[in-house]
Amino acid sequence: MSVESPCINVCKMDARSGLCLGCARTLEEITCWSRASDAEKRRILARVAERQTAPAPPARAQGL
């Protein structure tokens, strides 16, 4: 059984984090997805899950 992509068609990269706002993958993870083995895809999905459950870093104050 193939591993389904986490892409939800909200493809916009966050400049600060380097992550896609839709699927929480890095640009490298996105571009290698179609060539990755199922085992590597599962590792990527595990990293995505960790990112999605990690607390967000504090916002920077404007003008500092």
N, C-alpha and C positions, 0 to 999 in steps of 0.2 A: 504494500500500500504506500503510495507516495505521500509526502508531507506537504500539506497545504500552506501556501504563502500567507503571511499575516497581513499582506497589503489590503487596505480598505479604500484605495483610490483617493486618499487625501495625501497627495504626494507633495509635501512642502518641507524643506529642510530647515531646522532651527539653527541659525548661525552660532548661537551661544553653546548649545550642547552638541551640535553635529549630528543630531538624530532627526529622523523623519517624524513630523508631528502626527502622522496617521498610524504608523506601525512601530515606531520606536527603534527602527534599525538604523545602523550607520550606512553611509553611502557605499562603503566596501561590502557590507553584508547584503545590501540590495543588489549591487551589480554582480556578485558572485552567486546569488541564489539559484539561477537556472542551471549552473554548472555544478553546484554543491551536491554531495552525496546526501542520502537521507539522514545519515548519522550527523553530518555537519549541519544540516537544516535543523535537526532537533537541538543541537548545541546553540545555534543562533536563537531559536525560539526560547530556550532556557534563559539566555542573556536578556532577551526582550522582556520576559516575565519578571526578571529581577529588576530591570529598569522601571517597569510599570508599577512595581510595588515599593520601590525605594522612595523615601521622602524627597520631595523637591528641594533643591538648594534654595536658600533665602534669596529673595529678590534684592537686587542692588538698588540703593536709594538714588533717585534722580539728582544730578548735579554734584555728586561726590566724586 
